[in-house]
Amino acid sequence: MQPNASSPHQATDDATLPHAGKRWGQLALGVVCMMSISSPQYVWALFTKPLAVALGATLAQLQVTFSILIVLQTFLAPLQGFLIERFGPKRLLSLGALLTGASWVLAANATDVMSLYLTYGLFGGIGTGIIYIGVIGLMVKWFPDRRGLAAGVAAAGYGMGAVFTTFPISIGIAQSGYQHTLVVYGIVFGAVGLLAALALQSPPRGYNPASGSVQRRELGPDTTPGAMLRSPIFWLLFVMMTMMSTSGLMVISQMGAFARDFGVADVAVFGLTALPLALTIDRITNGLTRPFFGWVSDRIGRENTMFIAFALEGVAMSAWLLTRDNAVLFVLLSGLVFFGWGEIFSLFPSTLTDTFGPRHATTNYGLLYMAQGVGSILGGPLAALLYQRTGSWTSVFAVVIAMNFATAALALALLKPVRRRYLAQHAKGVA
């Protein structure tokens, strides 16, 4: 079999060796960028109550803002990925940081839900999407030998960034109002993201650091976005990521609402208010799971890891629902739920790049990342409508728990054998 041009285990050009250490600095900068765009998604639940009062809006109307944020963040990702590959990461990611900060500053002056859609939703979705897809696409190129770990660490910045802001924002809303809080943190997010983005760059042509520390695996051919869209494997991954995204985004967007309905939102747990404490713990576990399961998947395989993680979320959400009136368990199990969910942002991009090669990784993942946008609609306003129709969160939880277990089963029963055949056919083709 001929050496695969995209394999991380081929001989390394000596000219690329000086850049091998630089990638860790690039990863650190990528994490900072991700942290700067984390709060618009992960602390949204803290703003729904004051916004509903100020704007006279229903929960379902407000959740459209959240869906716009995620839909634009994801549905524009293929275009954003193409532009980043065409013009380089520095300019595009700098623009993304500025738009993210501006979305909060402008949202502070929103006088109706439409204004909120155009500021927090529109600008926030475009800005966070540029940075998210740009950083993930960049890191899988800097770390061809540790894609799962690198994507996980970068995604952890997004998942954990809000751990530093959840309590301060909650306190700020209570003491100074949501408008002042949006302005202050919008400026901070924009400035921090911009400084980090200005130092990011793509690896040099032919870059391929030597590494013998990870399990060897067959890599698929470099595949163009158009060819990838014709592959059944892509659409299987898309369906799976949609179902997992729906589950997690339902919790993220609705947690403030169902915590209040369960009667635990304002209960003191370990001396702190349950809802912001749960949101803070969630950010930690949501971040830690991404490099952890990414690292695990580099060793035991992507699909095996998917099965373990997705089933874990299904079990955790089931236990969460059954003990929903216990504030202590509500806080603790919320962390376990996110430990079983956040790894989708390391497992799916690394699986996709393993399958379709690194050359078009940013654009290709942009297409898969659109599944997150579909999930935001299902888990946001549609989940809120289901709750309004049934008058109970039990039906909403039942749907997403079923999605967790179905996706876990698909990973082993369908994705694993299909991908194995695809990679074996490619190996024969280049032999």
Summary of the structure (lengths in Angstrom):
residues: 431
radius of gyration: 20.8
end to end distance: 3.9
largest distance: 67.0
contacts: 1709
relative contact order: 0.16
helix: 78%
strand: 1%
